[in-house]
Amino acid sequence: MTKKMPILALAQIKYNHTGRHNVEKIKEYIKLAAKKKADIVCFPETCINKAQKLPLNHKLIKEIQNTCKENSIWAIITDYFISNETHYKMAILINREGKIKGKYKKINLYGDETKESGKRILVKETDFGKIGIVICWDLAFPKLFKKMKKAGAEIVFCPAHWGYESKVHKENPKENEKNLLKSMLLSRAFENINFVSICNPYKKEWDLISYSAIASPHKILAELYDKEGLVISKVNLNEIPKFSNLYPGKNPEE
């Protein structure tokens, strides 16, 4: 059966964590992605307001949900959210009707302001395909992606706030870390024969890698580096069974 060819969008937005929240910018980019006919738009890690832990019924989240409904688009929003009186680094998946259809708690923590990590992967059926969600440092763990593949994930989104360690790169640190990030993105996509994307913010921080991209199993389909903007690409989900059958051992049913 021929599958739909969804349009994916990543919003590499400029924001800061020292002042007002970023909801107006988020709503602006939801509308922009909808105008580009995107089925879903993913925002970076801690995109609302890192300084404040929000309950899932907070008015700021409601505003984002309403904007998704008004523009008939899915969205992924990630921040520190409160769940069962505990705060987690969490991604929420909002559907075209503005309803929260999935929650993913970050499993692999790295410098996060919480000691509470998630335990379960998230793979959800949408009206354009089956998607998985990870957060930032999770990208470095192939077994996590393998579990999502076995659960049927065709597209994996990775909202991130990716930085480099100063001890690692003596020369050209940002360029070297960007190349490392790009190689991991392509590796996760090829290892599992699906589509993988990463979305970072645009900020002038010494260690931040402002790089967002959408990868197929064989190449980067669209990317943006060191500026604010929308990364957008159509993906052909029909390639997944085609290449899974081509490469020995890549079909999860084998």
C-alpha positions, 0 to 999 in steps of 0.5 A: 500500500502506498503511504502518504508523503508527509511534510515535516518542519523543524523550528530553529527558533531564537529564544532566551531563558532569562526573560519572558517566555517564548510562546508568542514565537512558538505560535508564530512558527506554528502558523508559518509551518502550517502555511508551508503545508507541514503536517507537524512542527517540532520545537527545540528542547526547553522551548517555553521557559526553562526557568519555570516548571509548568503543569500540563494544564498551564495557560501557556500550553493551552495557548499552544494547543489552541494554535495547533487546533486553529492551524490543523497541525501537529506539534512537539513541545519540550520543556520541564513539565510537572507530572504527578508532582514530579518534574521531568524533562518531557516532550508533549505531542499535540495533535491537529485538534489541539489535544495532547496525544503523547508524553515522552520523559527523557531517558538519558539525562545529561546536565538536566535540572532533574534526577527523574528520568523516563523509563519508556519509549514513545511511539505514536500513530498519527494521521501521517505516519508512526512517529517516535520522540527522543530528547537531545542526549538520547540521540547517542544511544542506538538501542533506544532507536532500535526499540522504537524501530521495533515498535514501528517508528517511521519518523523519529524527532529529537528536540535538543539543546546540544552543546559541546564539551570544551575538553573535547575539541581543541580546534574548530569546536563548533564545526567539529561538534556539528559534524559529529551531530550530523554523523549521529543523525545519519547513523540512527537513520541508516541503522534503522531505515527510517527518518530522523530529525533533530531540532536545536535553538538558535542562540549565541552561546559559546558551546551551543550547536545551532544545527537542525536537520531532517535525515533519510537513511542515506542523506540529509534532506534539509538543514539549517545552521547558525541562524533562525528559521524553519527547516522543512522537507517532504519525506517518502515513507515508501522508502522504508519497506523498500530499503528494509528489504534491500539490506539484510537484517534491516527488516524488523520482521525478519 
